[in-house]
């Protein structure tokens, strides 16, 4: 009897693996269209509560309802709100609203009001790529809760955005104010 060479054995093994990998697994579910009506797979999609405008573009508001353990992203105009997993203390409905797609202010409401106290910060990002002469050295976010206050936000010139972390949400605006540093340093 003749001994086969190692390369021949590897070639035969590779060919066998390749050919069996191309075969359909007999216990795999059928993915094609079924002949009998109603016997095929069903595709379920989520219909948003607030449909986008018929003329295209970004809607003026979006609403999302989340449980305490959910994660969600809401995008309206230049603003994107990321509610990270386990941020909420209770189920809540969050609405992000802007006057128009170019607005530099947004209003965020959380219902019920008791849910507007997050276990970990939620992240609000403002895209500033279309704001002429935006100065990333002084650009920031301000929040309105009775009066406008500076927030801990950071500007990113490479991403062309401003990002803030919030434990409660109100009205927020993008600002490009050189007095920011004087106010933070008490000058």
C-alpha positions as CSV (number, residue, x, y, z in Angstrom):
1,X,0.0,0.0,0.0
2,X,1.2,3.4,-0.9
3,X,1.4,6.3,1.6
4,X,-0.1,9.6,0.5
5,X,1.7,12.8,0.9
6,X,0.8,15.4,3.5
7,X,-0.1,18.1,0.9
8,X,-2.5,15.7,-0.9
9,X,-4.2,14.9,2.4
10,X,-4.6,18.6,3.3
11,X,-6.0,19.3,-0.2
12,X,-8.6,16.5,0.2
13,X,-9.6,17.7,3.7
14,X,-9.9,21.3,2.5
15,X,-12.0,20.2,-0.5
16,X,-14.3,18.1,1.8
17,X,-14.8,21.0,4.2
18,X,-15.5,23.4,1.3
19,X,-18.0,21.1,-0.3
20,X,-19.9,20.3,2.9
21,X,-20.0,24.0,3.8
22,X,-21.9,24.8,0.6
23,X,-24.7,22.3,1.4
24,X,-27.9,23.4,3.1
25,X,-28.3,22.2,6.7
26,X,-31.4,19.9,6.6
27,X,-32.6,21.2,10.0
28,X,-32.1,24.9,9.2
29,X,-35.3,27.0,8.9
30,X,-36.6,27.7,5.4
31,X,-35.8,31.2,4.4
32,X,-37.3,31.4,0.9
33,X,-40.9,32.2,0.0
34,X,-43.3,29.5,1.0
35,X,-45.8,28.0,-1.5
36,X,-48.7,28.0,1.0
37,X,-50.2,31.5,1.7
38,X,-49.5,32.6,5.3
39,X,-46.9,29.9,5.8
40,X,-43.9,32.2,5.2
41,X,-41.9,34.3,7.6
42,X,-43.4,37.6,8.9
43,X,-41.4,40.8,9.0
44,X,-42.3,43.1,11.8
45,X,-41.4,46.8,11.6
46,X,-41.9,49.6,14.1
47,X,-44.0,52.6,12.9
48,X,-42.8,55.8,14.5
49,X,-45.3,57.8,16.5
50,X,-44.3,61.0,14.6
51,X,-43.9,60.3,10.9
52,X,-41.3,62.4,9.1
53,X,-42.6,65.3,7.1
54,X,-43.8,64.5,3.5
55,X,-41.4,67.1,2.0
56,X,-38.4,65.3,3.5
57,X,-35.9,66.8,6.0
58,X,-35.8,66.6,9.7
59,X,-39.0,66.7,11.8
60,X,-39.5,69.4,14.4
61,X,-39.7,66.8,17.2
62,X,-39.3,63.2,18.1
63,X,-40.8,61.3,21.0
64,X,-39.5,58.0,22.4
65,X,-40.9,56.0,25.3
66,X,-38.3,53.9,27.2
67,X,-38.4,51.5,30.1
68,X,-35.9,51.9,32.9
69,X,-33.5,49.4,31.3
70,X,-33.8,50.6,27.7
71,X,-31.4,52.5,25.6
72,X,-32.5,55.0,23.0
73,X,-31.3,57.5,20.5
74,X,-33.4,60.5,19.4
75,X,-32.3,62.8,16.5
76,X,-33.9,66.1,15.6
77,X,-32.2,68.9,13.6
78,X,-28.6,69.2,14.7
79,X,-29.2,67.5,18.1
80,X,-28.8,63.8,19.0
81,X,-29.8,62.6,22.4
82,X,-28.4,59.2,23.5
83,X,-30.1,57.8,26.6
84,X,-27.7,55.1,27.6
85,X,-28.8,51.7,28.9
86,X,-30.0,51.8,32.6
87,X,-29.9,55.6,32.7
88,X,-33.5,55.9,33.6
89,X,-34.8,55.3,37.1
90,X,-38.3,54.6,35.9
91,X,-40.2,54.3,32.5
92,X,-40.3,57.7,30.7
93,X,-41.3,59.4,27.6
94,X,-38.7,61.8,26.2
95,X,-39.5,64.5,23.6
96,X,-36.7,66.4,21.7
97,X,-38.1,69.5,19.9
98,X,-36.5,72.2,17.7
99,X,-38.0,75.2,15.9
100,X,-36.3,74.2,12.6
101,X,-33.5,72.0,11.4
102,X,-30.9,74.8,11.7
103,X,-32.0,75.8,15.2
104,X,-29.2,76.1,17.8
105,X,-31.6,75.5,20.7
106,X,-33.6,72.5,21.5
107,X,-36.2,71.7,24.2
108,X,-36.2,68.4,25.9
109,X,-39.1,67.2,28.0
110,X,-39.2,64.1,30.2
111,X,-42.5,62.7,31.4
112,X,-43.2,62.0,34.2
113,X,-41.2,64.8,35.7
114,X,-39.8,62.5,38.4
115,X,-38.0,60.6,35.6
116,X,-35.9,63.7,34.8
117,X,-33.2,62.6,37.2
118,X,-30.9,60.0,35.5
119,X,-28.8,57.4,37.2
120,X,-26.0,58.0,34.8
121,X,-25.6,61.0,32.4
122,X,-27.4,61.0,29.1
123,X,-25.4,62.4,26.2
124,X,-26.6,65.3,24.0
125,X,-24.6,66.0,20.8
126,X,-25.0,69.2,18.7
127,X,-23.7,69.0,15.1
128,X,-22.0,72.4,14.4
129,X,-20.6,71.6,10.9
130,X,-23.0,74.1,9.3
131,X,-22.4,77.0,11.7
132,X,-20.2,79.6,10.1
133,X,-17.1,80.6,12.0
134,X,-17.9,78.4,15.0
135,X,-15.0,78.6,17.4
136,X,-14.3,75.2,19.0
137,X,-12.1,76.8,21.6
138,X,-15.1,78.6,23.2
139,X,-18.0,76.6,21.8
140,X,-20.2,75.0,24.4
141,X,-23.7,74.1,25.5
142,X,-25.9,76.1,27.9
143,X,-28.9,74.8,29.7
144,X,-32.0,76.8,30.8
145,X,-33.6,75.8,34.1
146,X,-35.0,79.2,35.1
147,X,-32.0,81.0,33.7
148,X,-29.2,80.1,31.3
149,X,-26.3,78.3,32.9
150,X,-23.0,76.9,31.5
151,X,-22.7,73.1,31.4
152,X,-19.8,70.8,31.2
153,X,-19.6,70.3,27.5
154,X,-16.7,69.8,25.1
155,X,-16.2,71.0,21.6
156,X,-14.6,68.7,19.0
157,X,-13.2,70.4,15.9
158,X,-12.5,67.1,14.1
159,X,-16.1,65.8,14.6
160,X,-17.5,69.3,14.3
161,X,-19.8,68.9,17.3
162,X,-20.3,69.9,20.9
163,X,-21.1,67.1,23.4
164,X,-22.7,67.5,26.8
165,X,-23.4,65.0,29.6
166,X,-26.7,65.6,31.5
167,X,-28.3,64.1,34.6
168,X,-31.5,66.1,33.9
169,X,-32.8,67.6,30.7
170,X,-34.3,71.0,29.9
171,X,-33.8,73.6,27.2
172,X,-30.3,73.5,25.7
173,X,-28.5,75.8,23.3
174,X,-25.3,75.8,21.4
175,X,-23.3,78.9,22.1
176,X,-20.0,80.3,20.9
177,X,-19.3,82.8,23.6
178,X,-15.8,84.1,24.5
179,X,-17.1,85.1,28.0
180,X,-17.4,81.4,28.8
181,X,-13.9,81.1,30.2
182,X,-14.2,84.3,32.3
183,X,-17.4,83.1,33.9
184,X,-15.9,79.7,34.7
185,X,-12.8,81.2,36.3
186,X,-14.7,83.9,38.2
187,X,-13.1,86.8,36.5
